Amino acid sequence: PAPAPPPKTSDCYRVDDDLPARFNNPAWFRGYGTKKAVSVYRTSNEAYGSRAPTVHEMPKVFYPNSSKFSRQLAAGGMFRNNTLNVYMEKSIVTGPDNYITPYDRFNFHPSYNGSKPSICDWPAS
């Protein structure tokens, strides 16, 4: 006698008409075989991922996503900004009058500077 065919998802569950064939045939998935690990160090994720899915773990409905964005991105590539930035950045920490430049690396908030009065002392009397 010939061996019985592997079970399909549609044998146990009502599946969508548009369900791809790979989801109706869990026997097509083989799982991720790994080298034999020491059982002390084997995690539950390794154990779960190493076996093929059963009929009960397969999706019954498939909702495909549009790939319009990916196709446009592949055709034109990522946006590139090749302009030169000449704007001096203002710092919220050091105040609106203070600009951050590459030369003022140690220009900290006034309350961190010991030689200046702290603006955090409210009100100064």
Secondary structure as the mmCIF struct_conf table of DSSP 4:
data_model
#
loop_
_struct_conf.conf_type_id
_struct_conf.id
_struct_conf.beg_label_comp_id
_struct_conf.beg_label_asym_id
_struct_conf.beg_label_seq_id
_struct_conf.end_label_comp_id
_struct_conf.end_label_asym_id
_struct_conf.end_label_seq_id
HELX_LH_PP_P HELX_LH_PP_P1 ALA A 2 PRO A 7
HELX_RH_AL_P HELX_RH_AL_P1 THR A 9 CYS A 12
BEND BEND1 TYR A 13 TYR A 13
TURN_TY1_P TURN_TY1_P1 ASP A 17 ASP A 18
HELX_RH_AL_P HELX_RH_AL_P2 ALA A 21 ASN A 24
HELX_RH_3T_P HELX_RH_3T_P1 PRO A 26 TRP A 28
TURN_TY1_P TURN_TY1_P2 SER A 39 TYR A 41
HELX_RH_AL_P HELX_RH_AL_P3 SER A 44 SER A 50
BEND BEND2 ARG A 51 ARG A 51
HELX_LH_PP_P HELX_LH_PP_P2 ALA A 52 PRO A 53
HELX_RH_3T_P HELX_RH_3T_P2 VAL A 55 GLU A 57
BEND BEND3 MET A 58 MET A 58
BEND BEND4 LYS A 60 LYS A 60
HELX_LH_PP_P HELX_LH_PP_P3 PRO A 64 SER A 66
HELX_RH_AL_P HELX_RH_AL_P4 LYS A 68 GLY A 76
BEND BEND5 MET A 78 MET A 78
HELX_LH_PP_P HELX_LH_PP_P4 TYR A 87 GLU A 89
STRN STRN1 LYS A 90 SER A 91
TURN_TY1_P TURN_TY1_P3 ILE A 92 THR A 94
STRN STRN2 GLY A 95 TYR A 99
TURN_TY1_P TURN_TY1_P4 PRO A 102 TYR A 103
TURN_TY1_P TURN_TY1_P5 ARG A 105 PHE A 106
HELX_RH_3T_P HELX_RH_3T_P3 PRO A 110 TYR A 112
TURN_TY1_P TURN_TY1_P6 GLY A 114 SER A 115
BEND BEND6 LYS A 116 LYS A 116
TURN_TY1_P TURN_TY1_P7 ILE A 119 CYS A 120
BEND BEND7 ASP A 121 PRO A 123
#
